[in-house]
Amino acid sequence: MDTITLSIKNKKKFAPFLELLKLFDVVEVQKAKLTKVKKKKRDIFESAGMWEGRDISIEKIRAEAWSKKK
């Protein structure tokens, strides 16, 4: 048996979609346990010094950004 995972974008349409899937005899619907993804708190000072030793300036960044063709 093959397994697929679906992500439902609209919670209001989840129940009707699930009922539709249950109508097909070739599909077995199993409820999966949802796990919350813990967000790591970011510390602004962790990125301190990331540009150290690099020859970069705001003017160079702007010039490079605006010179790219779309």
Distance bins in CASP14 RR format, pairs under 12 A and 6 or more apart:
PFRMAT RR
TARGET T0000
AUTHOR 0000-0000-0000
RMODE 2
METHOD distances of the structure
MODEL  1
1 26 0 0 0 0 0 1 0 0 0 0 0
1 27 0 0 0 0 0 1 0 0 0 0 0
1 28 1 0 0 1 0 0 0 0 0 0 0
1 30 0 0 0 0 0 1 0 0 0 0 0
2 26 0 0 0 0 0 1 0 0 0 0 0
2 27 0 0 0 0 0 1 0 0 0 0 0
2 28 0 0 0 0 0 1 0 0 0 0 0
3 27 0 0 0 0 0 1 0 0 0 0 0
3 28 0 0 0 0 1 0 0 0 0 0 0
3 29 0 0 0 0 0 1 0 0 0 0 0
3 30 0 0 0 0 1 0 0 0 0 0 0
3 32 0 0 0 0 0 1 0 0 0 0 0
4 21 0 0 0 0 0 1 0 0 0 0 0
4 27 0 0 0 0 1 0 0 0 0 0 0
4 28 0 0 0 0 0 1 0 0 0 0 0
4 29 0 0 0 0 0 1 0 0 0 0 0
4 30 0 0 0 0 0 1 0 0 0 0 0
4 32 0 0 0 0 0 1 0 0 0 0 0
5 30 0 0 0 0 0 1 0 0 0 0 0
5 32 1 0 0 1 0 0 0 0 0 0 0
5 34 0 0 0 0 0 1 0 0 0 0 0
6 13 0 0 0 0 0 1 0 0 0 0 0
6 14 0 0 0 0 1 0 0 0 0 0 0
6 17 0 0 0 0 1 0 0 0 0 0 0
6 18 0 0 0 0 1 0 0 0 0 0 0
6 21 0 0 0 0 1 0 0 0 0 0 0
6 27 0 0 0 0 0 1 0 0 0 0 0
6 29 0 0 0 0 0 1 0 0 0 0 0
6 30 0 0 0 0 0 1 0 0 0 0 0
6 32 0 0 0 0 0 1 0 0 0 0 0
7 14 0 0 0 0 0 1 0 0 0 0 0
7 17 0 0 0 0 0 1 0 0 0 0 0
7 32 0 0 0 0 0 1 0 0 0 0 0
7 34 0 0 0 0 0 1 0 0 0 0 0
8 14 1 0 1 0 0 0 0 0 0 0 0
8 15 0 0 0 0 1 0 0 0 0 0 0
8 16 0 0 0 0 0 1 0 0 0 0 0
8 17 1 0 0 1 0 0 0 0 0 0 0
8 18 0 0 0 0 1 0 0 0 0 0 0
8 21 0 0 0 0 0 1 0 0 0 0 0
8 32 0 0 0 0 0 1 0 0 0 0 0
8 34 0 0 0 0 0 1 0 0 0 0 0
9 17 0 0 0 0 0 1 0 0 0 0 0
10 16 0 0 0 0 0 1 0 0 0 0 0
10 17 0 0 0 0 1 0 0 0 0 0 0
11 17 0 0 0 0 0 1 0 0 0 0 0
11 18 0 0 0 0 0 1 0 0 0 0 0
13 19 0 0 0 0 0 1 0 0 0 0 0
13 20 0 0 0 0 0 1 0 0 0 0 0
14 20 0 0 0 0 0 1 0 0 0 0 0
14 21 0 0 0 0 0 1 0 0 0 0 0
14 29 0 0 0 0 0 1 0 0 0 0 0
14 31 0 0 0 0 0 1 0 0 0 0 0
15 21 0 0 0 0 0 1 0 0 0 0 0
15 22 0 0 0 0 0 1 0 0 0 0 0
15 29 0 0 0 0 0 1 0 0 0 0 0
16 22 0 0 0 0 0 1 0 0 0 0 0
16 23 0 0 0 0 0 1 0 0 0 0 0
17 23 0 0 0 0 0 1 0 0 0 0 0
17 24 0 0 0 0 0 1 0 0 0 0 0
17 27 0 0 0 0 0 1 0 0 0 0 0
17 29 0 0 0 0 0 1 0 0 0 0 0
18 24 0 0 0 0 0 1 0 0 0 0 0
18 27 0 0 0 0 0 1 0 0 0 0 0
18 29 1 0 0 1 0 0 0 0 0 0 0
18 30 0 0 0 0 0 1 0 0 0 0 0
18 31 0 0 0 0 1 0 0 0 0 0 0
19 27 0 0 0 0 0 1 0 0 0 0 0
19 29 0 0 0 0 1 0 0 0 0 0 0
20 27 0 0 0 0 1 0 0 0 0 0 0
20 29 0 0 0 0 0 1 0 0 0 0 0
21 27 1 0 1 0 0 0 0 0 0 0 0
21 28 0 0 0 0 1 0 0 0 0 0 0
21 29 1 0 1 0 0 0 0 0 0 0 0
21 30 0 0 0 0 0 1 0 0 0 0 0
21 31 0 0 0 0 0 1 0 0 0 0 0
22 28 0 0 0 0 1 0 0 0 0 0 0
22 29 1 0 1 0 0 0 0 0 0 0 0
22 30 0 0 0 0 0 1 0 0 0 0 0
22 31 0 0 0 0 0 1 0 0 0 0 0
23 29 0 0 0 0 0 1 0 0 0 0 0
40 46 0 0 0 0 0 1 0 0 0 0 0
44 50 0 0 0 0 0 1 0 0 0 0 0
49 56 0 0 0 0 0 1 0 0 0 0 0
50 56 0 0 0 0 0 1 0 0 0 0 0
51 57 0 0 0 0 1 0 0 0 0 0 0
51 58 0 0 0 0 0 1 0 0 0 0 0
51 60 0 0 0 0 0 1 0 0 0 0 0
51 61 0 0 0 0 0 1 0 0 0 0 0
54 60 0 0 0 0 0 1 0 0 0 0 0
54 61 0 0 0 0 0 1 0 0 0 0 0
55 61 0 0 0 0 0 1 0 0 0 0 0
56 62 0 0 0 0 0 1 0 0 0 0 0
56 63 0 0 0 0 0 1 0 0 0 0 0
56 64 0 0 0 0 1 0 0 0 0 0 0
57 63 0 0 0 0 1 0 0 0 0 0 0
57 64 0 0 0 0 0 1 0 0 0 0 0
58 64 0 0 0 0 0 1 0 0 0 0 0
58 65 0 0 0 0 0 1 0 0 0 0 0
59 65 0 0 0 0 0 1 0 0 0 0 0
59 66 0 0 0 0 0 1 0 0 0 0 0
60 66 0 0 0 0 0 1 0 0 0 0 0
60 67 0 0 0 0 0 1 0 0 0 0 0
61 67 0 0 0 0 0 1 0 0 0 0 0
61 68 0 0 0 0 0 1 0 0 0 0 0
62 68 0 0 0 0 0 1 0 0 0 0 0
END
